[in-house]
């Protein structure tokens, strides 16, 4: 026992049962209960894994919008992942946050997974290494990390009720492996339990919370439930520690009665309380314990720009990139002007500003004539009103007036907002008493013509323009997922004709439909516009004409908020709208066409072999456009490598299913997910796991391997930059055991190293290979003696050399 252990035990002993139990459920959406008598202040937890939102979802309190997890993982660089976590910690402290609810380290089991963008990779080892670095960056700077969602929460369909059925071997070698390093090596201060069940027991009532998490991995932190994931007092018997959100929940008085009735031993409650107090000590929320002050701080905006470039993957390049000072550039695509910088759902943050690809290219090529063409409609549903086009009718300042009325029409609450997307999920607004929300702004459109205007939420709304009723409609929730209904609600709109520069008074009167569960005091509504009917062929023709007249065309294609978001999975892998037709037409008009892909997850690129270059940028954060300028000019190299296989056709994907049958989803592929499944099937993807080009070339030679000593062998080699400029390469080491007595993957990742070198420079590379990563699970970790083949290369398919290792 240490001094801190004794102190925590003393504090637990000072608390009565009711106080102890109260600590185990949140105070509200984002905070825990304080107890002044023992010097405990509240703790603040916050989404999200790609930026820290804080207690309120409000554009008046902006957040740094970092690149998505798929972008971060594409850098294959633990140093960048640690810096990412450190910057998130600085942001958290700026917003008064003690715990960040991230990283999301579920696996890319299927490319149809709706939260694919929010997770790292299809490979457990790559995920584990990067997640551990992210956790280290956060916690070294005094902020708690929360690896999530534990475990096998790799899809969205029926996520609250589904039972995921998989073998113990797959669970250990693949899905738990992704979490292990963050807990064992970096001592994560929290872990978030998931909504789903695993092999018949819901995650919050599952023995996996004790074994391996506590008993084998030595976890001494807090298991926090995903919001509303804890559903019964039964879960208190398990190693589940904290229920969110509060103040209501299934524990409370029911847990007090269970202890007094002898159903649950008070020592079980004491262990949970002790862990929460230990967390409070770690983050400086307990008197006598100071928080760790940020030891590493850097310019977050500059890092976001660097990370966006490091995570961009050069899929193809015929030599056109970097661009050589073109005189005329045709920039094309909806996402070039309205880029997606993040996916939808709880990971969303609100940045102060976003640099669009169009803006970035104009800044990067100041001497060029840069034109813009829409090309194709990508938007589905409502887009917020342009902030610059809104004027508060009461203050005369930019923005809108929002009022909340009770059932008698009395004014409850008033605020002045800058944006037309409103999310009340925490904060002071009296949502529980609200009967009607009124949004009013003077809106000045910048273009003349037909448009559709309306709202997105669940409930009944009246839309008035200059005092006249435009439409009154009711929007019903689709499906039963409360998260999807809240974060991606249905939209209703009606046509209206605007005149450029002429202001209209826009008023929306909205009566929400009450949501159940933990969202009963939450509200989400967006007032905005939907695309008007347009001539799609003419849009493509206009873009083609612009491309034909330019020295180079840059087409930005991507997804929209209806394609990639928390709450639902994807139906296909197609780019939305007529984007494929657009790219084909532009390629026909100008073969010197660069395509930028603005999606968080794989999409099909049926024209990929005709494009001069393709750069995958993912959801690249608020500095997306600035990074694009850096990449196209060659100021930075696209440094990414794919953390997930990209298919040529959806029918080629070996593991696709995300739809439960009779309440269950079987992971029948066992340990063969991602590139392992592709190798087993013998199907060639469009771009394999680990693939990525650069602006230079590399050779990998002189490969040797040291014997296993203290559980670790080392692959040593020479990586030489054979090109004419500095660059980055990712050396990847895979293992195989063709004559294995058990069913093993054809090849699996066991190590990697990020290498940087000047032109012509040779670098000596050492890649550790841990004996444990050669083992398999069979009622314990088993080591199959004999010879393993190690494959050293630049992707799962691009192998430069092989060597052997005896275990």
ZIPE-V203448 format. One record per residue. N is the residue number from 1. RES is the residue in three letters. NEAR is the number of other ideal C-beta (glycine too) atoms within 8 Angstrom. Layout:
n=N res=RES near=NEAR
n=N res=RES near=NEAR
This chain:
n=1 res=UNK near=3
n=2 res=UNK near=5
n=3 res=UNK near=5
n=4 res=UNK near=8
n=5 res=UNK near=8
n=6 res=UNK near=9
n=7 res=UNK near=9
n=8 res=UNK near=12
n=9 res=UNK near=9
n=10 res=UNK near=8
n=11 res=UNK near=12
n=12 res=UNK near=12
n=13 res=UNK near=6
n=14 res=UNK near=7
n=15 res=UNK near=12
n=16 res=UNK near=5
n=17 res=UNK near=11
n=18 res=UNK near=7
n=19 res=UNK near=9
n=20 res=UNK near=13
n=21 res=UNK near=14
n=22 res=UNK near=9
n=23 res=UNK near=12
n=24 res=UNK near=15
n=25 res=UNK near=15
n=26 res=UNK near=15
n=27 res=UNK near=9
n=28 res=UNK near=9
n=29 res=UNK near=14
n=30 res=UNK near=10
n=31 res=UNK near=12
n=32 res=UNK near=11
n=33 res=UNK near=11
n=34 res=UNK near=8
n=35 res=UNK near=9
n=36 res=UNK near=6
n=37 res=UNK near=5
n=38 res=UNK near=10
n=39 res=UNK near=8
n=40 res=UNK near=12
n=41 res=UNK near=8
n=42 res=UNK near=9
n=43 res=UNK near=12
n=44 res=UNK near=12
n=45 res=UNK near=14
n=46 res=UNK near=15
n=47 res=UNK near=11
n=48 res=UNK near=14
n=49 res=UNK near=11
n=50 res=UNK near=16
n=51 res=UNK near=15
n=52 res=UNK near=15
n=53 res=UNK near=13
n=54 res=UNK near=11
n=55 res=UNK near=12
n=56 res=UNK near=8
n=57 res=UNK near=10
n=58 res=UNK near=9
n=59 res=UNK near=9
n=60 res=UNK near=6
n=61 res=UNK near=9
n=62 res=UNK near=7
n=63 res=UNK near=13
n=64 res=UNK near=13
n=65 res=UNK near=14
n=66 res=UNK near=14
n=67 res=UNK near=13
n=68 res=UNK near=15
n=69 res=UNK near=13
n=70 res=UNK near=17
n=71 res=UNK near=18
n=72 res=UNK near=18
n=73 res=UNK near=14
n=74 res=UNK near=17
n=75 res=UNK near=14
n=76 res=UNK near=12
n=77 res=UNK near=9
n=78 res=UNK near=9
n=79 res=UNK near=8
n=80 res=UNK near=11
n=81 res=UNK near=15
n=82 res=UNK near=12
n=83 res=UNK near=13
n=84 res=UNK near=14
n=85 res=UNK near=18
n=86 res=UNK near=17
n=87 res=UNK near=14
n=88 res=UNK near=17
n=89 res=UNK near=17
n=90 res=UNK near=12
n=91 res=UNK near=14
n=92 res=UNK near=15
n=93 res=UNK near=13
n=94 res=UNK near=6
n=95 res=UNK near=13
n=96 res=UNK near=7
n=97 res=UNK near=15
n=98 res=UNK near=12
n=99 res=UNK near=17
n=100 res=UNK near=17
n=101 res=UNK near=13
n=102 res=UNK near=15
n=103 res=UNK near=14
n=104 res=UNK near=13
n=105 res=UNK near=14
n=106 res=UNK near=12
n=107 res=UNK near=16
n=108 res=UNK near=15
n=109 res=UNK near=11
n=110 res=UNK near=13
n=111 res=UNK near=13
n=112 res=UNK near=13
n=113 res=UNK near=16
n=114 res=UNK near=13
n=115 res=UNK near=14
n=116 res=UNK near=15
n=117 res=UNK near=15
n=118 res=UNK near=14
n=119 res=UNK near=16
n=120 res=UNK near=16
n=121 res=UNK near=13
n=122 res=UNK near=12
n=123 res=UNK near=13
n=124 res=UNK near=11
n=125 res=UNK near=12
n=126 res=UNK near=14
n=127 res=UNK near=15
n=128 res=UNK near=15
n=129 res=UNK near=11
n=130 res=UNK near=15
n=131 res=UNK near=17
n=132 res=UNK near=13
n=133 res=UNK near=13
n=134 res=UNK near=18
n=135 res=UNK near=15
n=136 res=UNK near=11
n=137 res=UNK near=18
n=138 res=UNK near=16
n=139 res=UNK near=18
n=140 res=UNK near=11
n=141 res=UNK near=16
n=142 res=UNK near=12
n=143 res=UNK near=15
n=144 res=UNK near=14
n=145 res=UNK near=18
n=146 res=UNK near=15
n=147 res=UNK near=16
n=148 res=UNK near=15
n=149 res=UNK near=12
n=150 res=UNK near=15
n=151 res=UNK near=13
n=152 res=UNK near=12
n=153 res=UNK near=14
n=154 res=UNK near=11
n=155 res=UNK near=13
n=156 res=UNK near=13
n=157 res=UNK near=10
n=158 res=UNK near=7
n=159 res=UNK near=12
n=160 res=UNK near=10
n=161 res=UNK near=8
n=162 res=UNK near=13
n=163 res=UNK near=13
n=164 res=UNK near=13
n=165 res=UNK near=9
n=166 res=UNK near=12
n=167 res=UNK near=7
n=168 res=UNK near=7
n=169 res=UNK near=11
n=170 res=UNK near=12
n=171 res=UNK near=14
n=172 res=UNK near=10
n=173 res=UNK near=10
n=174 res=UNK near=12
n=175 res=UNK near=13
n=176 res=UNK near=11
n=177 res=UNK near=11
n=178 res=UNK near=14
n=179 res=UNK near=15
n=180 res=UNK near=11
n=181 res=UNK near=11
n=182 res=UNK near=17
n=183 res=UNK near=15
n=184 res=UNK near=8
n=185 res=UNK near=7
n=186 res=UNK near=12
n=187 res=UNK near=9
n=188 res=UNK near=14
n=189 res=UNK near=13
n=190 res=UNK near=14
n=191 res=UNK near=16
n=192 res=UNK near=14
n=193 res=UNK near=16
n=194 res=UNK near=14
n=195 res=UNK near=10
n=196 res=UNK near=14
n=197 res=UNK near=12
n=198 res=UNK near=14
n=199 res=UNK near=8
n=200 res=UNK near=6
n=201 res=UNK near=9
n=202 res=UNK near=11
n=203 res=UNK near=18
n=204 res=UNK near=13
n=205 res=UNK near=11
n=206 res=UNK near=12
n=207 res=UNK near=7
n=208 res=UNK near=13
n=209 res=UNK near=14
n=210 res=UNK near=9
n=211 res=UNK near=8
n=212 res=UNK near=10
n=213 res=UNK near=15
n=214 res=UNK near=12
n=215 res=UNK near=7
n=216 res=UNK near=7
n=217 res=UNK near=10
n=218 res=UNK near=8
n=219 res=UNK near=9
n=220 res=UNK near=7
n=221 res=UNK near=13
n=222 res=UNK near=12
n=223 res=UNK near=15
n=224 res=UNK near=13
n=225 res=UNK near=15
n=226 res=UNK near=11
n=227 res=UNK near=8
n=228 res=UNK near=12
n=229 res=UNK near=13
n=230 res=UNK near=14
n=231 res=UNK near=8
n=232 res=UNK near=7
n=233 res=UNK near=10
n=234 res=UNK near=7
n=235 res=UNK near=14
n=236 res=UNK near=14
n=237 res=UNK near=7
n=238 res=UNK near=12
n=239 res=UNK near=8
n=240 res=UNK near=15
n=241 res=UNK near=10
n=242 res=UNK near=14
n=243 res=UNK near=12
n=244 res=UNK near=14
n=245 res=UNK near=10
n=246 res=UNK near=12
n=247 res=UNK near=7
n=248 res=UNK near=6
n=249 res=UNK near=11
n=250 res=UNK near=10
n=251 res=UNK near=12
n=252 res=UNK near=11
n=253 res=UNK near=5
n=254 res=UNK near=9
n=255 res=UNK near=14
n=256 res=UNK near=11
n=257 res=UNK near=8
n=258 res=UNK near=11
n=259 res=UNK near=14
n=260 res=UNK near=7
n=261 res=UNK near=6
n=262 res=UNK near=4
n=263 res=UNK near=5
n=264 res=UNK near=11
n=265 res=UNK near=6
n=266 res=UNK near=8
n=267 res=UNK near=6
n=268 res=UNK near=10
n=269 res=UNK near=16
n=270 res=UNK near=10
n=271 res=UNK near=8
n=272 res=UNK near=13
n=273 res=UNK near=13
n=274 res=UNK near=11
n=275 res=UNK near=12
n=276 res=UNK near=14
n=277 res=UNK near=13
n=278 res=UNK near=13
n=279 res=UNK near=16
n=280 res=UNK near=13
n=281 res=UNK near=13
n=282 res=UNK near=10
n=283 res=UNK near=14
n=284 res=UNK near=11
n=285 res=UNK near=13
n=286 res=UNK near=13
n=287 res=UNK near=6
n=288 res=UNK near=6
n=289 res=UNK near=10
n=290 res=UNK near=4
n=291 res=UNK near=10
n=292 res=UNK near=10
n=293 res=UNK near=6
n=294 res=UNK near=11
n=295 res=UNK near=7
n=296 res=UNK near=9
n=297 res=UNK near=5
n=298 res=UNK near=9
n=299 res=UNK near=5
n=300 res=UNK near=11
n=301 res=UNK near=9
n=302 res=UNK near=8
n=303 res=UNK near=13
n=304 res=UNK near=15
n=305 res=UNK near=12
n=306 res=UNK near=10
n=307 res=UNK near=17
n=308 res=UNK near=17
n=309 res=UNK near=14
n=310 res=UNK near=14
n=311 res=UNK near=17
n=312 res=UNK near=18
n=313 res=UNK near=13
n=314 res=UNK near=15
n=315 res=UNK near=14
n=316 res=UNK near=9
n=317 res=UNK near=10
n=318 res=UNK near=6
n=319 res=UNK near=4
n=320 res=UNK near=10
n=321 res=UNK near=13
n=322 res=UNK near=8
n=323 res=UNK near=13
n=324 res=UNK near=4
n=325 res=UNK near=7
n=326 res=UNK near=11
n=327 res=UNK near=7
n=328 res=UNK near=12
n=329 res=UNK near=16
n=330 res=UNK near=16
n=331 res=UNK near=15
n=332 res=UNK near=17
n=333 res=UNK near=17
n=334 res=UNK near=14
n=335 res=UNK near=13
n=336 res=UNK near=15
n=337 res=UNK near=11
n=338 res=UNK near=9
n=339 res=UNK near=15
n=340 res=UNK near=14
n=341 res=UNK near=11
n=342 res=UNK near=14
n=343 res=UNK near=15
n=344 res=UNK near=11
n=345 res=UNK near=13
n=346 res=UNK near=9
n=347 res=UNK near=16
n=348 res=UNK near=13
n=349 res=UNK near=14
n=350 res=UNK near=12
n=351 res=UNK near=12
n=352 res=UNK near=4
n=353 res=UNK near=5
n=354 res=UNK near=10
n=355 res=UNK near=10
n=356 res=UNK near=12
n=357 res=UNK near=17
n=358 res=UNK near=12
n=359 res=UNK near=9
n=360 res=UNK near=15
n=361 res=UNK near=16
n=362 res=UNK near=9
n=363 res=UNK near=10
n=364 res=UNK near=12
n=365 res=UNK near=15
n=366 res=UNK near=6
n=367 res=UNK near=5
n=368 res=UNK near=10
n=369 res=UNK near=6
n=370 res=UNK near=11
n=371 res=UNK near=10
n=372 res=UNK near=9
n=373 res=UNK near=11
n=374 res=UNK near=12
n=375 res=UNK near=14
n=376 res=UNK near=15
n=377 res=UNK near=11
n=378 res=UNK near=14
n=379 res=UNK near=10
n=380 res=UNK near=8
n=381 res=UNK near=10
n=382 res=UNK near=13
n=383 res=UNK near=8
n=384 res=UNK near=11
n=385 res=UNK near=13
n=386 res=UNK near=7
n=387 res=UNK near=10
n=388 res=UNK near=5
n=389 res=UNK near=9
n=390 res=UNK near=15
n=391 res=UNK near=12
n=392 res=UNK near=14
n=393 res=UNK near=9
n=394 res=UNK near=6
n=395 res=UNK near=7
n=396 res=UNK near=6
n=397 res=UNK near=7
n=398 res=UNK near=8
n=399 res=UNK near=14
n=400 res=UNK near=12
n=401 res=UNK near=16
n=402 res=UNK near=13
n=403 res=UNK near=10
n=404 res=UNK near=16
n=405 res=UNK near=12
n=406 res=UNK near=10
n=407 res=UNK near=4
n=408 res=UNK near=4
n=409 res=UNK near=7
n=410 res=UNK near=6
n=411 res=UNK near=7
n=412 res=UNK near=9
n=413 res=UNK near=10
n=414 res=UNK near=8
n=415 res=UNK near=7
n=416 res=UNK near=12
n=417 res=UNK near=13
n=418 res=UNK near=10
n=419 res=UNK near=11
n=420 res=UNK near=13
n=421 res=UNK near=10
n=422 res=UNK near=14
n=423 res=UNK near=9
n=424 res=UNK near=11
n=425 res=UNK near=9
n=426 res=UNK near=9
n=427 res=UNK near=9
n=428 res=UNK near=4
n=429 res=UNK near=10
n=430 res=UNK near=9
n=431 res=UNK near=10
n=432 res=UNK near=6
n=433 res=UNK near=8
n=434 res=UNK near=15
n=435 res=UNK near=8
n=436 res=UNK near=10
n=437 res=UNK near=16
n=438 res=UNK near=13
n=439 res=UNK near=15
n=440 res=UNK near=12
n=441 res=UNK near=15
n=442 res=UNK near=11
n=443 res=UNK near=12
n=444 res=UNK near=10
n=445 res=UNK near=13
n=446 res=UNK near=7
n=447 res=UNK near=6
n=448 res=UNK near=6
n=449 res=UNK near=7
n=450 res=UNK near=9
n=451 res=UNK near=12
n=452 res=UNK near=12
n=453 res=UNK near=14
n=454 res=UNK near=16
n=455 res=UNK near=16
n=456 res=UNK near=13
n=457 res=UNK near=13
n=458 res=UNK near=12
n=459 res=UNK near=10
n=460 res=UNK near=10
n=461 res=UNK near=16
n=462 res=UNK near=10
n=463 res=UNK near=16
n=464 res=UNK near=13
n=465 res=UNK near=12
n=466 res=UNK near=6
n=467 res=UNK near=6
n=468 res=UNK near=6
n=469 res=UNK near=7
n=470 res=UNK near=9
n=471 res=UNK near=10
n=472 res=UNK near=7
n=473 res=UNK near=9
n=474 res=UNK near=7
n=475 res=UNK near=15
n=476 res=UNK near=7
n=477 res=UNK near=9
n=478 res=UNK near=6
n=479 res=UNK near=7
n=480 res=UNK near=4
n=481 res=UNK near=11
n=482 res=UNK near=11
n=483 res=UNK near=10
n=484 res=UNK near=14
n=485 res=UNK near=14
n=486 res=UNK near=12
n=487 res=UNK near=14
n=488 res=UNK near=12
n=489 res=UNK near=14
n=490 res=UNK near=9
n=491 res=UNK near=12
n=492 res=UNK near=12
n=493 res=UNK near=13
n=494 res=UNK near=11
n=495 res=UNK near=8
n=496 res=UNK near=10
n=497 res=UNK near=7
n=498 res=UNK near=12
n=499 res=UNK near=7
n=500 res=UNK near=8
n=501 res=UNK near=7
n=502 res=UNK near=8
n=503 res=UNK near=8
n=504 res=UNK near=11
n=505 res=UNK near=13
n=506 res=UNK near=15
n=507 res=UNK near=11
n=508 res=UNK near=14
n=509 res=UNK near=10
n=510 res=UNK near=15
n=511 res=UNK near=10
n=512 res=UNK near=11
n=513 res=UNK near=9
n=514 res=UNK near=5
n=515 res=UNK near=11
n=516 res=UNK near=6
n=517 res=UNK near=7
n=518 res=UNK near=10
n=519 res=UNK near=10
n=520 res=UNK near=9
n=521 res=UNK near=6
n=522 res=UNK near=13
n=523 res=UNK near=12
n=524 res=UNK near=12
n=525 res=UNK near=14
n=526 res=UNK near=14
n=527 res=UNK near=15
n=528 res=UNK near=14
n=529 res=UNK near=10
n=530 res=UNK near=14
n=531 res=UNK near=8
n=532 res=UNK near=9
n=533 res=UNK near=4
n=534 res=UNK near=8
n=535 res=UNK near=5
n=536 res=UNK near=10
n=537 res=UNK near=6
n=538 res=UNK near=8
n=539 res=UNK near=16
n=540 res=UNK near=14
n=541 res=UNK near=9
n=542 res=UNK near=11
n=543 res=UNK near=18
n=544 res=UNK near=12
n=545 res=UNK near=9
n=546 res=UNK near=13
n=547 res=UNK near=14
n=548 res=UNK near=8
n=549 res=UNK near=7
n=550 res=UNK near=13
n=551 res=UNK near=7
n=552 res=UNK near=14
n=553 res=UNK near=16
n=554 res=UNK near=16
n=555 res=UNK near=16
n=556 res=UNK near=15
n=557 res=UNK near=15
n=558 res=UNK near=15
n=559 res=UNK near=13
n=560 res=UNK near=11
n=561 res=UNK near=10
n=562 res=UNK near=8
n=563 res=UNK near=10
n=564 res=UNK near=13
n=565 res=UNK near=15
n=566 res=UNK near=15
n=567 res=UNK near=13
n=568 res=UNK near=11
n=569 res=UNK near=12
n=570 res=UNK near=12
n=571 res=UNK near=4
n=572 res=UNK near=6
n=573 res=UNK near=11
n=574 res=UNK near=7
n=575 res=UNK near=11
n=576 res=UNK near=10
n=577 res=UNK near=9
n=578 res=UNK near=10
n=579 res=UNK near=14
n=580 res=UNK near=10
n=581 res=UNK near=9
n=582 res=UNK near=17
n=583 res=UNK near=14
n=584 res=UNK near=10
n=585 res=UNK near=12
n=586 res=UNK near=17
n=587 res=UNK near=12
n=588 res=UNK near=6
n=589 res=UNK near=10
n=590 res=UNK near=12
n=591 res=UNK near=6
n=592 res=UNK near=9
n=593 res=UNK near=15
n=594 res=UNK near=17
n=595 res=UNK near=15
n=596 res=UNK near=15
n=597 res=UNK near=14
n=598 res=UNK near=16
n=599 res=UNK near=17
n=600 res=UNK near=13
n=601 res=UNK near=14
n=602 res=UNK near=11
n=603 res=UNK near=11
n=604 res=UNK near=12
n=605 res=UNK near=11
n=606 res=UNK near=5
n=607 res=UNK near=11
n=608 res=UNK near=10
n=609 res=UNK near=4
n=610 res=UNK near=7
n=611 res=UNK near=13
n=612 res=UNK near=9
n=613 res=UNK near=12
n=614 res=UNK near=14
n=615 res=UNK near=15
n=616 res=UNK near=12
n=617 res=UNK near=13
n=618 res=UNK near=16
n=619 res=UNK near=16
n=620 res=UNK near=17
n=621 res=UNK near=17
n=622 res=UNK near=13
n=623 res=UNK near=12
n=624 res=UNK near=18
n=625 res=UNK near=16
n=626 res=UNK near=12
n=627 res=UNK near=17
n=628 res=UNK near=15
n=629 res=UNK near=14
n=630 res=UNK near=12
n=631 res=UNK near=16
n=632 res=UNK near=14
n=633 res=UNK near=10
n=634 res=UNK near=11
n=635 res=UNK near=7
n=636 res=UNK near=11
n=637 res=UNK near=12
n=638 res=UNK near=14
n=639 res=UNK near=13
n=640 res=UNK near=15
n=641 res=UNK near=13
n=642 res=UNK near=16
n=643 res=UNK near=14
n=644 res=UNK near=14
n=645 res=UNK near=14
n=646 res=UNK near=10
n=647 res=UNK near=13
n=648 res=UNK near=7
n=649 res=UNK near=6
n=650 res=UNK near=9
n=651 res=UNK near=4
n=652 res=UNK near=9
n=653 res=UNK near=10
n=654 res=UNK near=11
n=655 res=UNK near=11
n=656 res=UNK near=9
n=657 res=UNK near=6
n=658 res=UNK near=11
n=659 res=UNK near=7
n=660 res=UNK near=10
n=661 res=UNK near=6
n=662 res=UNK near=4
n=663 res=UNK near=8
n=664 res=UNK near=10
n=665 res=UNK near=13
n=666 res=UNK near=6
n=667 res=UNK near=13
n=668 res=UNK near=4
n=669 res=UNK near=9
n=670 res=UNK near=10
n=671 res=UNK near=12
n=672 res=UNK near=10
n=673 res=UNK near=12
n=674 res=UNK near=15
n=675 res=UNK near=13
n=676 res=UNK near=13
n=677 res=UNK near=12
n=678 res=UNK near=14
n=679 res=UNK near=11
n=680 res=UNK near=10
n=681 res=UNK near=7
n=682 res=UNK near=4
n=683 res=UNK near=7
n=684 res=UNK near=4
n=685 res=UNK near=11
n=686 res=UNK near=8
n=687 res=UNK near=8
n=688 res=UNK near=13
n=689 res=UNK near=14
n=690 res=UNK near=14
n=691 res=UNK near=14
n=692 res=UNK near=16
n=693 res=UNK near=8
n=694 res=UNK near=13
n=695 res=UNK near=11
n=696 res=UNK near=13
n=697 res=UNK near=7
n=698 res=UNK near=14
n=699 res=UNK near=8
n=700 res=UNK near=13
n=701 res=UNK near=8
n=702 res=UNK near=6
n=703 res=UNK near=11
n=704 res=UNK near=8
n=705 res=UNK near=13
n=706 res=UNK near=7
n=707 res=UNK near=7
n=708 res=UNK near=9
n=709 res=UNK near=7
n=710 res=UNK near=3
n=711 res=UNK near=7
n=712 res=UNK near=10
n=713 res=UNK near=12
n=714 res=UNK near=10
n=715 res=UNK near=15
n=716 res=UNK near=12
n=717 res=UNK near=15
n=718 res=UNK near=10
n=719 res=UNK near=14
n=720 res=UNK near=12
n=721 res=UNK near=17
n=722 res=UNK near=8
n=723 res=UNK near=10
n=724 res=UNK near=4
n=725 res=UNK near=8
n=726 res=UNK near=9
n=727 res=UNK near=13
n=728 res=UNK near=10
n=729 res=UNK near=13
n=730 res=UNK near=13
n=731 res=UNK near=15
n=732 res=UNK near=14
n=733 res=UNK near=14
n=734 res=UNK near=13
n=735 res=UNK near=15
n=736 res=UNK near=12
n=737 res=UNK near=11
n=738 res=UNK near=5
n=739 res=UNK near=4
n=740 res=UNK near=8
n=741 res=UNK near=3
n=742 res=UNK near=7
n=743 res=UNK near=5
n=744 res=UNK near=10
n=745 res=UNK near=10
n=746 res=UNK near=7
n=747 res=UNK near=11
n=748 res=UNK near=11
n=749 res=UNK near=11
n=750 res=UNK near=12
n=751 res=UNK near=13
n=752 res=UNK near=12
n=753 res=UNK near=9
n=754 res=UNK near=12
n=755 res=UNK near=12
n=756 res=UNK near=8
n=757 res=UNK near=12
n=758 res=UNK near=6
n=759 res=UNK near=9
n=760 res=UNK near=6
n=761 res=UNK near=8
n=762 res=UNK near=8
n=763 res=UNK near=11
n=764 res=UNK near=7
n=765 res=UNK near=11
n=766 res=UNK near=8
n=767 res=UNK near=13
n=768 res=UNK near=8
n=769 res=UNK near=17
n=770 res=UNK near=10
n=771 res=UNK near=12
n=772 res=UNK near=7
n=773 res=UNK near=10
n=774 res=UNK near=14
n=775 res=UNK near=10
n=776 res=UNK near=10
n=777 res=UNK near=11
n=778 res=UNK near=7
n=779 res=UNK near=4
n=780 res=UNK near=5
n=781 res=UNK near=7
n=782 res=UNK near=8
n=783 res=UNK near=8
n=784 res=UNK near=12
n=785 res=UNK near=4
n=786 res=UNK near=8
n=787 res=UNK near=7
n=788 res=UNK near=12
n=789 res=UNK near=12
n=790 res=UNK near=15
n=791 res=UNK near=12
n=792 res=UNK near=15
n=793 res=UNK near=13
n=794 res=UNK near=14
n=795 res=UNK near=13
n=796 res=UNK near=14
n=797 res=UNK near=8
n=798 res=UNK near=10
n=799 res=UNK near=9
n=800 res=UNK near=8
n=801 res=UNK near=11
n=802 res=UNK near=8
n=803 res=UNK near=11
n=804 res=UNK near=9
n=805 res=UNK near=15
n=806 res=UNK near=8
n=807 res=UNK near=11
